[in-house]
Amino acid sequence: MMTSAMTVVGREVFIDDYNEEIDIDYRLDPDEILQDMVELMEESPESYQHLHIDSEQTNDGMNKLFSFT
């Protein structure tokens, strides 16, 4: 559960895309991923974060890159 006052725009889109694209054997809790990204961005507000998923962990065999700004 998120405890930050920061608003996450596109939360549902990220969760849907993540669940659709990532092989079930490699999936993490998307809410925990978002919480980690929020914490990193609160520590360094001018930064942006990327989540890179290797091709062997995806449903279509293509690398994935999720960006958080």
mmCIF file of the N, C-alpha and C atoms, coordinates in Angstrom:
data_MODEL
# 
_entry.id   MODEL 
# 
loop_
_atom_site.group_PDB 
_atom_site.id 
_atom_site.type_symbol 
_atom_site.label_atom_id 
_atom_site.label_alt_id 
_atom_site.label_comp_id 
_atom_site.label_asym_id 
_atom_site.label_entity_id 
_atom_site.label_seq_id 
_atom_site.pdbx_PDB_ins_code 
_atom_site.Cartn_x 
_atom_site.Cartn_y 
_atom_site.Cartn_z 
_atom_site.occupancy 
_atom_site.B_iso_or_equiv 
_atom_site.pdbx_formal_charge 
_atom_site.auth_seq_id 
_atom_site.auth_comp_id 
_atom_site.auth_asym_id 
_atom_site.auth_atom_id 
_atom_site.pdbx_PDB_model_num 
ATOM 1   N N  . MET A 1 1  ? 0.831  -1.175  0.000   1.00 0.00 ? 1  MET A N  1 
ATOM 2   C CA . MET A 1 1  ? 0.000  0.000   0.000   1.00 0.00 ? 1  MET A CA 1 
ATOM 3   C C  . MET A 1 1  ? 0.874  1.237   0.000   1.00 0.00 ? 1  MET A C  1 
ATOM 4   N N  . MET A 1 2  ? 0.500  2.210   -0.815  1.00 0.00 ? 2  MET A N  1 
ATOM 5   C CA . MET A 1 2  ? 1.284  3.423   -0.921  1.00 0.00 ? 2  MET A CA 1 
ATOM 6   C C  . MET A 1 2  ? 0.974  4.358   0.240   1.00 0.00 ? 2  MET A C  1 
ATOM 7   N N  . THR A 1 3  ? 2.045  4.918   0.827   1.00 0.00 ? 3  THR A N  1 
ATOM 8   C CA . THR A 1 3  ? 1.882  5.834   1.943   1.00 0.00 ? 3  THR A CA 1 
ATOM 9   C C  . THR A 1 3  ? 2.327  7.243   1.583   1.00 0.00 ? 3  THR A C  1 
ATOM 10  N N  . SER A 1 4  ? 2.749  7.463   0.385   1.00 0.00 ? 4  SER A N  1 
ATOM 11  C CA . SER A 1 4  ? 3.238  8.758   -0.061  1.00 0.00 ? 4  SER A CA 1 
ATOM 12  C C  . SER A 1 4  ? 2.080  9.667   -0.444  1.00 0.00 ? 4  SER A C  1 
ATOM 13  N N  . ALA A 1 5  ? 2.339  10.974  -0.342  1.00 0.00 ? 5  ALA A N  1 
ATOM 14  C CA . ALA A 1 5  ? 1.355  11.954  -0.793  1.00 0.00 ? 5  ALA A CA 1 
ATOM 15  C C  . ALA A 1 5  ? 1.475  12.203  -2.295  1.00 0.00 ? 5  ALA A C  1 
ATOM 16  N N  . MET A 1 6  ? 2.505  11.624  -2.921  1.00 0.00 ? 6  MET A N  1 
ATOM 17  C CA . MET A 1 6  ? 2.714  11.804  -4.357  1.00 0.00 ? 6  MET A CA 1 
ATOM 18  C C  . MET A 1 6  ? 1.620  11.070  -5.139  1.00 0.00 ? 6  MET A C  1 
ATOM 19  N N  . THR A 1 7  ? 1.081  11.747  -6.138  1.00 0.00 ? 7  THR A N  1 
ATOM 20  C CA . THR A 1 7  ? 0.057  11.157  -6.998  1.00 0.00 ? 7  THR A CA 1 
ATOM 21  C C  . THR A 1 7  ? 0.723  10.385  -8.124  1.00 0.00 ? 7  THR A C  1 
ATOM 22  N N  . VAL A 1 8  ? 0.278  9.173   -8.340  1.00 0.00 ? 8  VAL A N  1 
ATOM 23  C CA . VAL A 1 8  ? 0.799  8.357   -9.434  1.00 0.00 ? 8  VAL A CA 1 
ATOM 24  C C  . VAL A 1 8  ? -0.213 8.424   -10.577 1.00 0.00 ? 8  VAL A C  1 
ATOM 25  N N  . VAL A 1 9  ? 0.180  9.102   -11.641 1.00 0.00 ? 9  VAL A N  1 
ATOM 26  C CA . VAL A 1 9  ? -0.673 9.232   -12.820 1.00 0.00 ? 9  VAL A CA 1 
ATOM 27  C C  . VAL A 1 9  ? -0.414 8.030   -13.714 1.00 0.00 ? 9  VAL A C  1 
ATOM 28  N N  . GLY A 1 10 ? -1.460 7.379   -14.157 1.00 0.00 ? 10 GLY A N  1 
ATOM 29  C CA . GLY A 1 10 ? -1.311 6.226   -15.038 1.00 0.00 ? 10 GLY A CA 1 
ATOM 30  C C  . GLY A 1 10 ? -1.063 4.921   -14.300 1.00 0.00 ? 10 GLY A C  1 
ATOM 31  N N  . ARG A 1 11 ? -1.397 4.882   -13.022 1.00 0.00 ? 11 ARG A N  1 
ATOM 32  C CA . ARG A 1 11 ? -1.177 3.681   -12.205 1.00 0.00 ? 11 ARG A CA 1 
ATOM 33  C C  . ARG A 1 11 ? -1.817 2.450   -12.830 1.00 0.00 ? 11 ARG A C  1 
ATOM 34  N N  . GLU A 1 12 ? -3.084 2.561   -13.175 1.00 0.00 ? 12 GLU A N  1 
ATOM 35  C CA . GLU A 1 12 ? -3.809 1.416   -13.728 1.00 0.00 ? 12 GLU A CA 1 
ATOM 36  C C  . GLU A 1 12 ? -3.226 0.982   -15.073 1.00 0.00 ? 12 GLU A C  1 
ATOM 37  N N  . VAL A 1 13 ? -2.791 1.945   -15.866 1.00 0.00 ? 13 VAL A N  1 
ATOM 38  C CA . VAL A 1 13 ? -2.192 1.635   -17.170 1.00 0.00 ? 13 VAL A CA 1 
ATOM 39  C C  . VAL A 1 13 ? -0.907 0.842   -16.967 1.00 0.00 ? 13 VAL A C  1 
ATOM 40  N N  . PHE A 1 14 ? -0.057 1.303   -16.031 1.00 0.00 ? 14 PHE A N  1 
ATOM 41  C CA . PHE A 1 14 ? 1.179  0.578   -15.747 1.00 0.00 ? 14 PHE A CA 1 
ATOM 42  C C  . PHE A 1 14 ? 0.873  -0.844  -15.294 1.00 0.00 ? 14 PHE A C  1 
ATOM 43  N N  . ILE A 1 15 ? -0.037 -0.990  -14.352 1.00 0.00 ? 15 ILE A N  1 
ATOM 44  C CA . ILE A 1 15 ? -0.356 -2.317  -13.813 1.00 0.00 ? 15 ILE A CA 1 
ATOM 45  C C  . ILE A 1 15 ? -0.896 -3.234  -14.907 1.00 0.00 ? 15 ILE A C  1 
ATOM 46  N N  . ASP A 1 16 ? -1.789 -2.714  -15.736 1.00 0.00 ? 16 ASP A N  1 
ATOM 47  C CA . ASP A 1 16 ? -2.333 -3.514  -16.846 1.00 0.00 ? 16 ASP A CA 1 
ATOM 48  C C  . ASP A 1 16 ? -1.232 -3.933  -17.817 1.00 0.00 ? 16 ASP A C  1 
ATOM 49  N N  . ASP A 1 17 ? -0.399 -2.962  -18.214 1.00 0.00 ? 17 ASP A N  1 
ATOM 50  C CA . ASP A 1 17 ? 0.694  -3.273  -19.150 1.00 0.00 ? 17 ASP A CA 1 
ATOM 51  C C  . ASP A 1 17 ? 1.676  -4.264  -18.542 1.00 0.00 ? 17 ASP A C  1 
ATOM 52  N N  . TYR A 1 18 ? 2.040  -4.045  -17.299 1.00 0.00 ? 18 TYR A N  1 
ATOM 53  C CA . TYR A 1 18 ? 2.992  -4.921  -16.621 1.00 0.00 ? 18 TYR A CA 1 
ATOM 54  C C  . TYR A 1 18 ? 2.449  -6.350  -16.564 1.00 0.00 ? 18 TYR A C  1 
ATOM 55  N N  . ASN A 1 19 ? 1.209  -6.497  -16.144 1.00 0.00 ? 19 ASN A N  1 
ATOM 56  C CA . ASN A 1 19 ? 0.606  -7.832  -16.032 1.00 0.00 ? 19 ASN A CA 1 
ATOM 57  C C  . ASN A 1 19 ? 0.432  -8.502  -17.391 1.00 0.00 ? 19 ASN A C  1 
ATOM 58  N N  . GLU A 1 20 ? 0.185  -7.713  -18.417 1.00 0.00 ? 20 GLU A N  1 
ATOM 59  C CA . GLU A 1 20 ? 0.016  -8.265  -19.768 1.00 0.00 ? 20 GLU A CA 1 
ATOM 60  C C  . GLU A 1 20 ? 1.353  -8.673  -20.397 1.00 0.00 ? 20 GLU A C  1 
ATOM 61  N N  . GLU A 1 21 ? 2.385  -7.896  -20.160 1.00 0.00 ? 21 GLU A N  1 
ATOM 62  C CA . GLU A 1 21 ? 3.657  -8.079  -20.849 1.00 0.00 ? 21 GLU A CA 1 
ATOM 63  C C  . GLU A 1 21 ? 4.639  -9.021  -20.160 1.00 0.00 ? 21 GLU A C  1 
ATOM 64  N N  . ILE A 1 22 ? 4.572  -9.135  -18.837 1.00 0.00 ? 22 ILE A N  1 
ATOM 65  C CA . ILE A 1 22 ? 5.582  -9.884  -18.095 1.00 0.00 ? 22 ILE A CA 1 
ATOM 66  C C  . ILE A 1 22 ? 5.084  -11.297 -17.800 1.00 0.00 ? 22 ILE A C  1 
ATOM 67  N N  . ASP A 1 23 ? 5.942  -12.268 -18.085 1.00 0.00 ? 23 ASP A N  1 
ATOM 68  C CA . ASP A 1 23 ? 5.637  -13.675 -17.823 1.00 0.00 ? 23 ASP A CA 1 
ATOM 69  C C  . ASP A 1 23 ? 5.297  -13.856 -16.343 1.00 0.00 ? 23 ASP A C  1 
ATOM 70  N N  . ILE A 1 24 ? 4.272  -14.612 -16.068 1.00 0.00 ? 24 ILE A N  1 
ATOM 71  C CA . ILE A 1 24 ? 3.784  -14.791 -14.702 1.00 0.00 ? 24 ILE A CA 1 
ATOM 72  C C  . ILE A 1 24 ? 4.862  -15.339 -13.761 1.00 0.00 ? 24 ILE A C  1 
ATOM 73  N N  . ASP A 1 25 ? 5.797  -16.124 -14.283 1.00 0.00 ? 25 ASP A N  1 
ATOM 74  C CA . ASP A 1 25 ? 6.868  -16.678 -13.449 1.00 0.00 ? 25 ASP A CA 1 
ATOM 75  C C  . ASP A 1 25 ? 7.844  -15.614 -12.955 1.00 0.00 ? 25 ASP A C  1 
ATOM 76  N N  . TYR A 1 26 ? 7.849  -14.438 -13.594 1.00 0.00 ? 26 TYR A N  1 
ATOM 77  C CA . TYR A 1 26 ? 8.799  -13.376 -13.251 1.00 0.00 ? 26 TYR A CA 1 
ATOM 78  C C  . TYR A 1 26 ? 8.139  -12.141 -12.657 1.00 0.00 ? 26 TYR A C  1 
ATOM 79  N N  . ARG A 1 27 ? 6.832  -12.131 -12.563 1.00 0.00 ? 27 ARG A N  1 
ATOM 80  C CA . ARG A 1 27 ? 6.123  -10.946 -12.086 1.00 0.00 ? 27 ARG A CA 1 
ATOM 81  C C  . ARG A 1 27 ? 6.367  -10.683 -10.607 1.00 0.00 ? 27 ARG A C  1 
ATOM 82  N N  . LEU A 1 28 ? 6.523  -9.404  -10.312 1.00 0.00 ? 28 LEU A N  1 
ATOM 83  C CA . LEU A 1 28 ? 6.546  -8.921  -8.944  1.00 0.00 ? 28 LEU A CA 1 
ATOM 84  C C  . LEU A 1 28 ? 5.242  -8.172  -8.705  1.00 0.00 ? 28 LEU A C  1 
ATOM 85  N N  . ASP A 1 29 ? 4.992  -7.793  -7.483  1.00 0.00 ? 29 ASP A N  1 
ATOM 86  C CA . ASP A 1 29 ? 3.796  -7.023  -7.162  1.00 0.00 ? 29 ASP A CA 1 
ATOM 87  C C  . ASP A 1 29 ? 3.942  -5.623  -7.764  1.00 0.00 ? 29 ASP A C  1 
ATOM 88  N N  . PRO A 1 30 ? 3.091  -5.248  -8.726  1.00 0.00 ? 30 PRO A N  1 
ATOM 89  C CA . PRO A 1 30 ? 3.240  -3.937  -9.362  1.00 0.00 ? 30 PRO A CA 1 
ATOM 90  C C  . PRO A 1 30 ? 3.057  -2.779  -8.389  1.00 0.00 ? 30 PRO A C  1 
ATOM 91  N N  . ASP A 1 31 ? 2.252  -2.944  -7.354  1.00 0.00 ? 31 ASP A N  1 
ATOM 92  C CA . ASP A 1 31 ? 2.103  -1.879  -6.363  1.00 0.00 ? 31 ASP A CA 1 
ATOM 93  C C  . ASP A 1 31 ? 3.404  -1.663  -5.590  1.00 0.00 ? 31 ASP A C  1 
ATOM 94  N N  . GLU A 1 32 ? 4.133  -2.728  -5.314  1.00 0.00 ? 32 GLU A N  1 
ATOM 95  C CA . GLU A 1 32 ? 5.431  -2.600  -4.650  1.00 0.00 ? 32 GLU A CA 1 
ATOM 96  C C  . GLU A 1 32 ? 6.441  -1.924  -5.568  1.00 0.00 ? 32 GLU A C  1 
ATOM 97  N N  . ILE A 1 33 ? 6.396  -2.237  -6.850  1.00 0.00 ? 33 ILE A N  1 
ATOM 98  C CA . ILE A 1 33 ? 7.274  -1.577  -7.814  1.00 0.00 ? 33 ILE A CA 1 
ATOM 99  C C  . ILE A 1 33 ? 6.986  -0.082  -7.830  1.00 0.00 ? 33 ILE A C  1 
ATOM 100 N N  . LEU A 1 34 ? 5.711  0.280   -7.898  1.00 0.00 ? 34 LEU A N  1 
ATOM 101 C CA . LEU A 1 34 ? 5.342  1.693   -7.904  1.00 0.00 ? 34 LEU A CA 1 
ATOM 102 C C  . LEU A 1 34 ? 5.777  2.380   -6.615  1.00 0.00 ? 34 LEU A C  1 
ATOM 103 N N  . GLN A 1 35 ? 5.616  1.722   -5.484  1.00 0.00 ? 35 GLN A N  1 
ATOM 104 C CA . GLN A 1 35 ? 6.034  2.304   -4.210  1.00 0.00 ? 35 GLN A CA 1 
ATOM 105 C C  . GLN A 1 35 ? 7.543  2.552   -4.212  1.00 0.00 ? 35 GLN A C  1 
ATOM 106 N N  . ASP A 1 36 ? 8.311  1.597   -4.714  1.00 0.00 ? 36 ASP A N  1 
ATOM 107 C CA . ASP A 1 36 ? 9.763  1.774   -4.801  1.00 0.00 ? 36 ASP A CA 1 
ATOM 108 C C  . ASP A 1 36 ? 10.113 2.959   -5.702  1.00 0.00 ? 36 ASP A C  1 
ATOM 109 N N  . MET A 1 37 ? 9.419  3.092   -6.826  1.00 0.00 ? 37 MET A N  1 
ATOM 110 C CA . MET A 1 37 ? 9.691  4.197   -7.743  1.00 0.00 ? 37 MET A CA 1 
ATOM 111 C C  . MET A 1 37 ? 9.340  5.540   -7.096  1.00 0.00 ? 37 MET A C  1 
ATOM 112 N N  . VAL A 1 38 ? 8.229  5.585   -6.379  1.00 0.00 ? 38 VAL A N  1 
ATOM 113 C CA . VAL A 1 38 ? 7.831  6.818   -5.689  1.00 0.00 ? 38 VAL A CA 1 
ATOM 114 C C  . VAL A 1 38 ? 8.887  7.200   -4.652  1.00 0.00 ? 38 VAL A C  1 
ATOM 115 N N  . GLU A 1 39 ? 9.353  6.229   -3.883  1.00 0.00 ? 39 GLU A N  1 
ATOM 116 C CA . GLU A 1 39 ? 10.373 6.512   -2.871  1.00 0.00 ? 39 GLU A CA 1 
ATOM 117 C C  . GLU A 1 39 ? 11.652 7.040   -3.506  1.00 0.00 ? 39 GLU A C  1 
ATOM 118 N N  . LEU A 1 40 ? 12.082 6.432   -4.609  1.00 0.00 ? 40 LEU A N  1 
ATOM 119 C CA . LEU A 1 40 ? 13.279 6.914   -5.297  1.00 0.00 ? 40 LEU A CA 1 
ATOM 120 C C  . LEU A 1 40 ? 13.093 8.331   -5.822  1.00 0.00 ? 40 LEU A C  1 
ATOM 121 N N  . MET A 1 41 ? 11.925 8.619   -6.341  1.00 0.00 ? 41 MET A N  1 
ATOM 122 C CA . MET A 1 41 ? 11.666 9.935   -6.898  1.00 0.00 ? 41 MET A CA 1 
ATOM 123 C C  . MET A 1 41 ? 11.506 10.988  -5.806  1.00 0.00 ? 41 MET A C  1 
ATOM 124 N N  . GLU A 1 42 ? 11.014 10.593  -4.637  1.00 0.00 ? 42 GLU A N  1 
ATOM 125 C CA . GLU A 1 42 ? 10.935 11.533  -3.521  1.00 0.00 ? 42 GLU A CA 1 
ATOM 126 C C  . GLU A 1 42 ? 12.334 11.882  -3.012  1.00 0.00 ? 42 GLU A C  1 
ATOM 127 N N  . GLU A 1 43 ? 13.229 10.912  -3.030  1.00 0.00 ? 43 GLU A N  1 
ATOM 128 C CA . GLU A 1 43 ? 14.601 11.148  -2.595  1.00 0.00 ? 43 GLU A CA 1 
ATOM 129 C C  . GLU A 1 43 ? 15.341 12.062  -3.568  1.00 0.00 ? 43 GLU A C  1 
ATOM 130 N N  . SER A 1 44 ? 15.009 11.969  -4.836  1.00 0.00 ? 44 SER A N  1 
ATOM 131 C CA . SER A 1 44 ? 15.674 12.756  -5.871  1.00 0.00 ? 44 SER A CA 1 
ATOM 132 C C  . SER A 1 44 ? 14.627 13.235  -6.880  1.00 0.00 ? 44 SER A C  1 
ATOM 133 N N  . PRO A 1 45 ? 13.932 14.329  -6.561  1.00 0.00 ? 45 PRO A N  1 
ATOM 134 C CA . PRO A 1 45 ? 12.800 14.792  -7.382  1.00 0.00 ? 45 PRO A CA 1 
ATOM 135 C C  . PRO A 1 45 ? 13.136 15.120  -8.838  1.00 0.00 ? 45 PRO A C  1 
ATOM 136 N N  . GLU A 1 46 ? 14.366 15.436  -9.133  1.00 0.00 ? 46 GLU A N  1 
ATOM 137 C CA . GLU A 1 46 ? 14.742 15.781  -10.499 1.00 0.00 ? 46 GLU A CA 1 
ATOM 138 C C  . GLU A 1 46 ? 15.102 14.552  -11.334 1.00 0.00 ? 46 GLU A C  1 
ATOM 139 N N  . SER A 1 47 ? 15.049 13.395  -10.738 1.00 0.00 ? 47 SER A N  1 
ATOM 140 C CA . SER A 1 47 ? 15.460 12.176  -11.438 1.00 0.00 ? 47 SER A CA 1 
ATOM 141 C C  . SER A 1 47 ? 14.280 11.510  -12.140 1.00 0.00 ? 47 SER A C  1 
ATOM 142 N N  . TYR A 1 48 ? 14.598 10.545  -12.934 1.00 0.00 ? 48 TYR A N  1 
ATOM 143 C CA . TYR A 1 48 ? 13.590 9.656   -13.504 1.00 0.00 ? 48 TYR A CA 1 
ATOM 144 C C  . TYR A 1 48 ? 14.124 8.242   -13.378 1.00 0.00 ? 48 TYR A C  1 
ATOM 145 N N  . GLN A 1 49 ? 13.241 7.288   -13.368 1.00 0.00 ? 49 GLN A N  1 
ATOM 146 C CA . GLN A 1 49 ? 13.610 5.898   -13.144 1.00 0.00 ? 49 GLN A CA 1 
ATOM 147 C C  . GLN A 1 49 ? 13.136 5.047   -14.321 1.00 0.00 ? 49 GLN A C  1 
ATOM 148 N N  . HIS A 1 50 ? 13.877 3.965   -14.557 1.00 0.00 ? 50 HIS A N  1 
ATOM 149 C CA . HIS A 1 50 ? 13.504 3.005   -15.597 1.00 0.00 ? 50 HIS A CA 1 
ATOM 150 C C  . HIS A 1 50 ? 13.451 1.616   -14.977 1.00 0.00 ? 50 HIS A C  1 
ATOM 151 N N  . LEU A 1 51 ? 12.526 0.834   -15.436 1.00 0.00 ? 51 LEU A N  1 
ATOM 152 C CA . LEU A 1 51 ? 12.437 -0.576  -15.077 1.00 0.00 ? 51 LEU A CA 1 
ATOM 153 C C  . LEU A 1 51 ? 12.638 -1.354  -16.371 1.00 0.00 ? 51 LEU A C  1 
ATOM 154 N N  . HIS A 1 52 ? 13.761 -2.052  -16.477 1.00 0.00 ? 52 HIS A N  1 
ATOM 155 C CA . HIS A 1 52 ? 14.092 -2.827  -17.676 1.00 0.00 ? 52 HIS A CA 1 
ATOM 156 C C  . HIS A 1 52 ? 13.797 -4.296  -17.412 1.00 0.00 ? 52 HIS A C  1 
ATOM 157 N N  . ILE A 1 53 ? 13.051 -4.917  -18.307 1.00 0.00 ? 53 ILE A N  1 
ATOM 158 C CA . ILE A 1 53 ? 12.718 -6.333  -18.202 1.00 0.00 ? 53 ILE A CA 1 
ATOM 159 C C  . ILE A 1 53 ? 13.354 -7.050  -19.387 1.00 0.00 ? 53 ILE A C  1 
ATOM 160 N N  . ASP A 1 54 ? 14.178 -8.040  -19.109 1.00 0.00 ? 54 ASP A N  1 
ATOM 161 C CA . ASP A 1 54 ? 14.847 -8.802  -20.166 1.00 0.00 ? 54 ASP A CA 1 
ATOM 162 C C  . ASP A 1 54 ? 13.860 -9.655  -20.949 1.00 0.00 ? 54 ASP A C  1 
ATOM 163 N N  . SER A 1 55 ? 14.215 -9.941  -22.177 1.00 0.00 ? 55 SER A N  1 
ATOM 164 C CA . SER A 1 55 ? 13.333 -10.644 -23.108 1.00 0.00 ? 55 SER A CA 1 
ATOM 165 C C  . SER A 1 55 ? 12.877 -12.012 -22.604 1.00 0.00 ? 55 SER A C  1 
ATOM 166 N N  . GLU A 1 56 ? 13.729 -12.724 -21.874 1.00 0.00 ? 56 GLU A N  1 
ATOM 167 C CA . GLU A 1 56 ? 13.329 -14.057 -21.398 1.00 0.00 ? 56 GLU A CA 1 
ATOM 168 C C  . GLU A 1 56 ? 12.276 -13.987 -20.288 1.00 0.00 ? 56 GLU A C  1 
ATOM 169 N N  . GLN A 1 57 ? 11.997 -12.783 -19.788 1.00 0.00 ? 57 GLN A N  1 
ATOM 170 C CA . GLN A 1 57 ? 11.007 -12.615 -18.729 1.00 0.00 ? 57 GLN A CA 1 
ATOM 171 C C  . GLN A 1 57 ? 9.674  -12.066 -19.242 1.00 0.00 ? 57 GLN A C  1 
ATOM 172 N N  . THR A 1 58 ? 9.568  -11.896 -20.563 1.00 0.00 ? 58 THR A N  1 
ATOM 173 C CA . THR A 1 58 ? 8.350  -11.322 -21.127 1.00 0.00 ? 58 THR A CA 1 
ATOM 174 C C  . THR A 1 58 ? 7.557  -12.376 -21.911 1.00 0.00 ? 58 THR A C  1 
ATOM 175 N N  . ASN A 1 59 ? 6.306  -12.083 -22.138 1.00 0.00 ? 59 ASN A N  1 
ATOM 176 C CA . ASN A 1 59 ? 5.438  -13.015 -22.861 1.00 0.00 ? 59 ASN A CA 1 
ATOM 177 C C  . ASN A 1 59 ? 5.753  -13.088 -24.350 1.00 0.00 ? 59 ASN A C  1 
ATOM 178 N N  . ASP A 1 60 ? 6.238  -11.989 -24.933 1.00 0.00 ? 60 ASP A N  1 
ATOM 179 C CA . ASP A 1 60 ? 6.502  -11.980 -26.374 1.00 0.00 ? 60 ASP A CA 1 
ATOM 180 C C  . ASP A 1 60 ? 7.983  -12.081 -26.734 1.00 0.00 ? 60 ASP A C  1 
ATOM 181 N N  . GLY A 1 61 ? 8.858  -12.259 -25.746 1.00 0.00 ? 61 GLY A N  1 
ATOM 182 C CA . GLY A 1 61 ? 10.282 -12.418 -26.017 1.00 0.00 ? 61 GLY A CA 1 
ATOM 183 C C  . GLY A 1 61 ? 11.002 -11.131 -26.384 1.00 0.00 ? 61 GLY A C  1 
ATOM 184 N N  . MET A 1 62 ? 10.377 -9.989  -26.143 1.00 0.00 ? 62 MET A N  1 
ATOM 185 C CA . MET A 1 62 ? 10.985 -8.688  -26.426 1.00 0.00 ? 62 MET A CA 1 
ATOM 186 C C  . MET A 1 62 ? 11.311 -7.996  -25.096 1.00 0.00 ? 62 MET A C  1 
ATOM 187 N N  . ASN A 1 63 ? 12.442 -7.282  -25.062 1.00 0.00 ? 63 ASN A N  1 
ATOM 188 C CA . ASN A 1 63 ? 12.777 -6.491  -23.877 1.00 0.00 ? 63 ASN A CA 1 
ATOM 189 C C  . ASN A 1 63 ? 11.695 -5.443  -23.646 1.00 0.00 ? 63 ASN A C  1 
ATOM 190 N N  . LYS A 1 64 ? 11.486 -5.087  -22.390 1.00 0.00 ? 64 LYS A N  1 
ATOM 191 C CA . LYS A 1 64 ? 10.517 -4.040  -22.042 1.00 0.00 ? 64 LYS A CA 1 
ATOM 192 C C  . LYS A 1 64 ? 11.222 -2.982  -21.203 1.00 0.00 ? 64 LYS A C  1 
ATOM 193 N N  . LEU A 1 65 ? 10.804 -1.728  -21.370 1.00 0.00 ? 65 LEU A N  1 
ATOM 194 C CA . LEU A 1 65 ? 11.341 -0.627  -20.602 1.00 0.00 ? 65 LEU A CA 1 
ATOM 195 C C  . LEU A 1 65 ? 10.176 0.228   -20.129 1.00 0.00 ? 65 LEU A C  1 
ATOM 196 N N  . PHE A 1 66 ? 9.987  0.277   -18.829 1.00 0.00 ? 66 PHE A N  1 
ATOM 197 C CA . PHE A 1 66 ? 8.965  1.135   -18.225 1.00 0.00 ? 66 PHE A CA 1 
ATOM 198 C C  . PHE A 1 66 ? 9.698  2.340   -17.652 1.00 0.00 ? 66 PHE A C  1 
ATOM 199 N N  . SER A 1 67 ? 9.235  3.532   -17.960 1.00 0.00 ? 67 SER A N  1 
ATOM 200 C CA . SER A 1 67 ? 9.862  4.767   -17.489 1.00 0.00 ? 67 SER A CA 1 
ATOM 201 C C  . SER A 1 67 ? 8.946  5.480   -16.510 1.00 0.00 ? 67 SER A C  1 
ATOM 202 N N  . PHE A 1 68 ? 9.549  6.045   -15.495 1.00 0.00 ? 68 PHE A N  1 
ATOM 203 C CA . PHE A 1 68 ? 8.813  6.774   -14.457 1.00 0.00 ? 68 PHE A CA 1 
ATOM 204 C C  . PHE A 1 68 ? 9.426  8.151   -14.326 1.00 0.00 ? 68 PHE A C  1 
ATOM 205 N N  . THR A 1 69 ? 8.609  9.180   -14.505 1.00 0.00 ? 69 THR A N  1 
ATOM 206 C CA . THR A 1 69 ? 9.106  10.551  -14.424 1.00 0.00 ? 69 THR A CA 1 
ATOM 207 C C  . THR A 1 69 ? 8.287  11.383  -13.457 1.00 0.00 ? 69 THR A C  1 
# 
